[in-house]
Amino acid sequence: MCRNITVLRGLEPAATDQEIYAAAQQYVRKVGGLSGLSSTTKPAVDKAVAAIAAATTTLLAELPERRVPPTTEPPLRRIAAREAAAGG
């Protein structure tokens, strides 16, 4: 499950709050079977994303440093790199 969630441990520079939040959103949407949000699902999703982002931040802070960096970059970094290369 959640094969598409990018590894955040060992990134240089370290994962940002925005990257952690994006990973938490991916996780919640996958587990909840949600492709979008409605007024009835948004409160529960927002609460779950905040809790998972907080737990992820704690986890990354408490794990030992990784010897080998991840093989892929988080989606937000890939988008930023494409925009920088395109001059945008």
MODELLER restraints for C-alpha pairs under 7 A, 6 or more apart:
rsr = mdl.restraints
at = mdl.atoms
rsr.add(forms.Gaussian(group=physical.xy_distance, feature=features.Distance(at['CA:2:A'], at['CA:27:A']), mean=6.65, stdev=0.5))
rsr.add(forms.Gaussian(group=physical.xy_distance, feature=features.Distance(at['CA:2:A'], at['CA:30:A']), mean=6.77, stdev=0.5))
rsr.add(forms.Gaussian(group=physical.xy_distance, feature=features.Distance(at['CA:5:A'], at['CA:23:A']), mean=6.06, stdev=0.5))
rsr.add(forms.Gaussian(group=physical.xy_distance, feature=features.Distance(at['CA:5:A'], at['CA:26:A']), mean=6.70, stdev=0.5))
rsr.add(forms.Gaussian(group=physical.xy_distance, feature=features.Distance(at['CA:6:A'], at['CA:74:A']), mean=5.48, stdev=0.5))
rsr.add(forms.Gaussian(group=physical.xy_distance, feature=features.Distance(at['CA:7:A'], at['CA:70:A']), mean=6.31, stdev=0.5))
rsr.add(forms.Gaussian(group=physical.xy_distance, feature=features.Distance(at['CA:8:A'], at['CA:15:A']), mean=5.85, stdev=0.5))
rsr.add(forms.Gaussian(group=physical.xy_distance, feature=features.Distance(at['CA:9:A'], at['CA:60:A']), mean=6.15, stdev=0.5))
rsr.add(forms.Gaussian(group=physical.xy_distance, feature=features.Distance(at['CA:9:A'], at['CA:66:A']), mean=6.86, stdev=0.5))
rsr.add(forms.Gaussian(group=physical.xy_distance, feature=features.Distance(at['CA:10:A'], at['CA:65:A']), mean=6.47, stdev=0.5))
rsr.add(forms.Gaussian(group=physical.xy_distance, feature=features.Distance(at['CA:10:A'], at['CA:66:A']), mean=5.10, stdev=0.5))
rsr.add(forms.Gaussian(group=physical.xy_distance, feature=features.Distance(at['CA:10:A'], at['CA:69:A']), mean=5.03, stdev=0.5))
rsr.add(forms.Gaussian(group=physical.xy_distance, feature=features.Distance(at['CA:10:A'], at['CA:70:A']), mean=6.41, stdev=0.5))
rsr.add(forms.Gaussian(group=physical.xy_distance, feature=features.Distance(at['CA:11:A'], at['CA:69:A']), mean=6.01, stdev=0.5))
rsr.add(forms.Gaussian(group=physical.xy_distance, feature=features.Distance(at['CA:11:A'], at['CA:70:A']), mean=6.69, stdev=0.5))
rsr.add(forms.Gaussian(group=physical.xy_distance, feature=features.Distance(at['CA:19:A'], at['CA:76:A']), mean=6.76, stdev=0.5))
rsr.add(forms.Gaussian(group=physical.xy_distance, feature=features.Distance(at['CA:20:A'], at['CA:53:A']), mean=5.83, stdev=0.5))
rsr.add(forms.Gaussian(group=physical.xy_distance, feature=features.Distance(at['CA:20:A'], at['CA:56:A']), mean=6.93, stdev=0.5))
rsr.add(forms.Gaussian(group=physical.xy_distance, feature=features.Distance(at['CA:21:A'], at['CA:53:A']), mean=5.37, stdev=0.5))
rsr.add(forms.Gaussian(group=physical.xy_distance, feature=features.Distance(at['CA:24:A'], at['CA:49:A']), mean=5.30, stdev=0.5))
rsr.add(forms.Gaussian(group=physical.xy_distance, feature=features.Distance(at['CA:24:A'], at['CA:52:A']), mean=5.68, stdev=0.5))
rsr.add(forms.Gaussian(group=physical.xy_distance, feature=features.Distance(at['CA:24:A'], at['CA:53:A']), mean=5.45, stdev=0.5))
rsr.add(forms.Gaussian(group=physical.xy_distance, feature=features.Distance(at['CA:25:A'], at['CA:49:A']), mean=5.64, stdev=0.5))
rsr.add(forms.Gaussian(group=physical.xy_distance, feature=features.Distance(at['CA:28:A'], at['CA:45:A']), mean=6.82, stdev=0.5))
rsr.add(forms.Gaussian(group=physical.xy_distance, feature=features.Distance(at['CA:28:A'], at['CA:48:A']), mean=6.88, stdev=0.5))
rsr.add(forms.Gaussian(group=physical.xy_distance, feature=features.Distance(at['CA:28:A'], at['CA:49:A']), mean=6.41, stdev=0.5))
rsr.add(forms.Gaussian(group=physical.xy_distance, feature=features.Distance(at['CA:29:A'], at['CA:35:A']), mean=6.62, stdev=0.5))
